[in-house]
Amino acid sequence: MKLALMGAMREEIDPILEAVNEYTTSEYAGNTFYECQYGGHELVIAYSKIGKVFSAITASVMIERYKAQKLLFSGVAGGISKDLKIGDLVMASALCQHDVDITAFGHPYGFIPEGSVMIEADSDLRSLAAEVAVDMGIELYEGIIATGDQFVASA
């Protein structure tokens, strides 16, 4: 299976590249893509740059050009739960957008027409992540992850 691994910043994919050690690079659509073999899988790795537009472009290229069958996003994030601390591992049960507001048209906050407020995460990948966390003795938190093109730096 071909897997895509993506982060929004170089600092988010550098540890992955160090772990796989050997890879080839290619340039496409203004970005660099790293391909390698790891754990019996083909990987394509990239950092998208920050923002939903860059992430969408990079994910589309990884799926269309590099034929990725599953895409994992690895990165840093903030949290609003007092139970979370720096270094905790959080997996999305669902995703939503905190910066979409078309309530003027009668839609709920975060809704995109012909879409939904929440997008469910892949159940197979969620199950696999839970198994890996148990095997590695890592506490895994699961919850809704909100994305948006702004950095929230205060309550």
N, C-alpha and C positions, 0 to 999 in steps of 0.2 A: 504494500500500500504506500502511496506517495503522500507524505504529510507536509503541510506548510506550517512554519513557525514564524510568527511576526511579532515585532515589538515596535513601539512608536519612537523609541530613541536608541541610538547606537549602544548606550550603556545597558540596554535590555537584551540585546542579542549577542554582545561580545562574550559573555560567559558561555553561551551555547556554542559559539564558534570555537572557543577554546576547548570545550569538552569534545567536540567532534574532531578537532585537530586538522584534518585534511578535507579540503573542499575546493571546488572550482568556482569561479565567479563569472558572471555575465551581466551586461548592462542592458536595460530595457526600460522604456517609459520614464527616463530620468531617475532610475533607481538601480542599485546593485543587488543582485540575487546570488545567493551562495547555495550550491548543490553538493550533496554528499550522501554517503551511505552510513546508517547508524542503526544498530540493533535490528538488522534485517529489514529496515525500511529505507526508502529513498526520501530524502529531506530536501526541501527548498526553504531557505531562511532569508529573511529581509527585515530591515527596519523601514517603517513606512514614512517616517517623519510624523510630527504631532498633528492631530486633527482628523476629523471624520472623513474629509475629502481625500487626504493622502492615504488614510487607511483603506478606504474603499477602492482607490486606484490600485494599491499594492495587492490587496486581497483578490481583486478581479484578475490581475495579471498572474498571480500565483495559481489561480484556478484555471484560467483559460490557456495561458501560454505554457505553464509548467505542469498542468494536469494534476494539481493537488486534489486529493479526495477528501481530506479533512484539514481544517485550519485551526491552529491553536494560537491564541494571542497571549504573550507573556510580557508582563510589565509591572511597573510600579503604579500605585494608585492611592488615593486617600480613602478615608472611611469615616462614617458618621457614627458608628457604634462605639460606645465606651469600652466594650469588651475586646476590641481589636487593638493590636499594638504593632509597631514597626517589625517587619519580618514575617508576619502571619501570612499564611497561604489561604487565599480566598478564591473559590470557584463559583462561577455564575450558574444559578439555577434558571435565571431569565435575565434579559437585558432590556433596558429602556433608555430613552433620551431625555435628559433633564432640561434641554434648552430648545425644545420644539413647542411653540405655543400658537396654535391656530384656534384657540377658544372663541375668537371673534366670529368663527364660522359655525359655532355650535358643537365643536368636537372637544373631547376631553384633553386636558393638558398632556403633552407627550405623544399624542396620536398622529399618525400619518395616514391619509386616506388610502383605502385598499390595503391597509396594514393593521396593526394593533398597537396598543400602548406597550405591551410586553411581548418580547420574542423569546420563546423557550430555548434553552441551551440543549445541545444534542445529548440525549439520554445515554447513549452508548459511551460517549466520552466522559460524561459525569460518573458513570459506574466505574469506568476504568480509572479515573482519577481517584475515586474513593478507595479502590483496591490498592493502588500504588501508595497512597498515603498510609494505609494500614500496614502494608509491607515494609515501608520505610520508617514507621513510627512517627509520622508527621501529623500534627493536628490540622485538619482541613475544615475551614469554615465555608458554608455554602449560603448564598443569598442573591438577591437581585443586585445587579451592577448597573448603575446609571452612567451614561456617557454623555459628554457634551464638549463643545469647543470653548471651554473656559477652565481656568484653574481656580478652584475654590480654596481659599487660604484661611478662612475663618468660619466659625459656626454660623 
